[in-house]
Amino acid sequence: MSNKKGTIGILTGGGDVPGLNPAIRAVTIRALREGYRVIGVRCGWAGLVNFVPDEGADNSEHVQVLTEDVVNRAGRTGGTFLHTSRTRPSHLPHALVPEHLQGVYTDEINDVTPHVLKNLEFLGTDVLIPIGGDDTLSYAERLAREGVKVVAIPKTMDNDVPGTDYCVGFSTCVTRTIELTHTLRTTAGSHERFLVIEVFGRYAGYTVLLPTMAGAADRCLIPEQPFNMDHITELLSHDRERSPSNYSVVLVSEGATIAGDTEMSFEGEERDQYGHKKLGGIGDRVAAQIKELSPKYNHGRRINVVNQRLGYLVRCGDPDALDSVVPMAFGNMALDLILDNSSGRLVCVRNGVYDNVPISAVTGSKKNVDVDKHYNVERLRPKYKRFAGQPLFIMTSAL
């Protein structure tokens, strides 16, 4: 089809989740049929950083033309065939500045946005559709302020992008967490142990609250509410005693903190370009400490622990039904906005319906669990009252 209307660029940034390829497919097929040319920017913002604006340059590693054949092959699969990165063009370390720009950007940390803007113009990009979480989309908001036409799609299994009730990847994460937790029950029950499962969730506890509400765990620990080790040990010991198989289960957000800690638990001190250190280890700490404290609540006898970090098991593989349907809707909504000549928008779900909001919503606030409304801080579990009028996934934050 001839390029009647212009060029649309698509990229995926940050962590992979199931549902990205269906979103790319939906955007591409609709755009092609509406008369647009579609290009995929590879490896997130890194593709626009490393692109060489020269007709003779080989940029096949950075950009590819998208066709129906290409997206149909990938559209039913997980991950992102465009690949991804955590590159932040406004805070690029000198070691990652591409060779052809080494003489232009010489600081330890560089803002290469002028180069990104030049590349978008060179590619003839009329509209850019970034698919990402709040980090990726915060830079998209920067480009929108620079005059780039941006229509963004929210994705993150943490479900913590402000401005939307739902983010691509969340349903599959919850589904996998429930499935894997139930699978691990057989070992915990066979050995009459505590089962401690650490799940992704840096700042928001949705990924442990929803599975717990669905019956996957007895208790859950969320980033929004520090917890006391004696308290969780006492509760789990009580749950275990009441269980016919003598075991109990707690889901732990990776960003949860023990009362008195000054920061989260990290694997190391290295930070990514968005300033985040890699989380990990709170599950190990909880497992070790409840094991040591357990005799206090179990008639002097120690209770052993099954300790498991789900990690990438909840973000790999194919999308579930919801993460196949929602990306399709989001992709088509993005095209609706483009056809209406509307940009600087974030497609979303709000109050149970598909909608869109200004992309500035991404940087305007944080999306966290409303502890007073949804979390019982004494029982360390969700609240189960008053569901009428709540959104499908219950624990969302209004814009």
Order of alpha helices (4+ residues) and beta strands (2+ residues): beta-alpha-beta-alpha-beta-alpha-beta-beta-alpha-beta-alpha-beta-alpha-beta-alpha-beta-alpha-beta-beta-beta-alpha-beta-alpha-beta-beta-alpha-alpha-beta-beta
